[in-house]
Amino acid sequence: MRTPMKWVIRVAMAKGNKQDQSRSVLKLSYEAYQRGDSVQARQLAKAVLAGKVGKDDEKVAVELAKVLSTEGAIVAETPAAVAADLVSRTITPPKPYLFVAAVAGAFIGLVILAAWRY
């Protein structure tokens, strides 16, 4: 008799390794940033700025500061500085939304002009 897949998934999910348990909030935020999930990365980084720091965040902040630092901008090796840098990197630029609003306004204006003329 075959084992149902849902049981296999539950058993696999129940077995956690020690590495997952020692993760820091900053590391989770950076991994979300790397995946492209800017919303979750921003929320976790704001949680660090609010004071919800994990056990390993000091050590992870030193590692991430080296990764996030560029030639022009060096990130300090504190959890707050790394979290602030992640928050600044995940800001959504307003230009695309302004462009869409301008195009929608022009389209609505042309539709009104066409309806008024014909």
N, C-alpha and C positions, 0 to 999 in steps of 0.2 A: 504494500500500500504506500502510495506517495504521500509525502508530507505537504500539507497545503502551504501555499506561498506566504500567506499572512502569518503563519507560525514562524516561518524562517525569518521573516522581516522583524517580527517581534523579538526573537531571540538575538538577532544581530544588533538590534537597537538597544537591547537590554545590557549588552556587554560594552561597557565604556572603557576606554583606556585612560591611564593616568594623565596623559598629555592633555586631553580635553578638559579634565577637571582643573588643571592649573592655569587655564587661559586667563588672560587679563582682558579688561574691557577695551583697552587701547588696541590690543591685537585683533579682537573681534571687529572693532571699528575699521582698522586698516584692511582686514580681509574683505569686509563689505565694500570698501573703497576700491580694492583691486578687482572685485567681481563686477563693479559698475553700479552697485546698489548705493547710490549717493544718499538716499533718504535714511536708510538704516545706519550708514556710516556717520551721517550728521547727527542722528539721534544719540548714538552711542558716544560720540565725541562730546556732545553737549552734556551727557550724563557725567562724563569725566570732569568737565568744567564745573558741574554742579556739586562735585565732591564725592561721587560714587566711584571710587578708585578701587581696583582689584588688588589682590595680594602681589601679583607679579608686575604691576604697572611701572614701577620704578625701573626695573631691569629692561622691560620691553621699550620704555621711553628712550633709553639710551640707544638701543638697536634701531628703533624707528627714526630717531633724529638723524642718524647717519644716512638712512635710506631716503628720507624726505628732503634732506638738505641739498641745495643746488649751489652752484658757484656764486650766484648773486645773493641768495637768501639762506642763511644758516639757521637751522631750527635748534633752540635750546634743548637740553637733554632732560627736561622735566615733563611729567605727564600733562600738565596744563598747557605747556607750550606746544607739545605734539598734538594735543586735542584741538587747540586753537588753529593750528595749521591745517588739520583735517577739516575743520569747519569751514575755513576760508577756501579750501580747494573744492568743496562740494556746493558752493553757492551757484544757484541757477542764474545764468546771465539773462537780463531782461530784453536784450535786443531781438531775439526771435519772436517773443510775444508782441513787442511793439510793431515789428514788421507785419505779423499776421493781422494785428488790429488795423494797421494802415491799409492793407490790401482788402480787408473785409469792409472798411469804410468806403474805399474807392468803388468796390463792387456794388455796395448798397446805393451809393450815389449814382452810379451808372444805371442801375435798375430803376431807380426813381426817375431819372432823366428820360429813360426810354419809355416808361409808363406815362409820363406827363406829355411827351412829344407825340406818341402814337396813340 
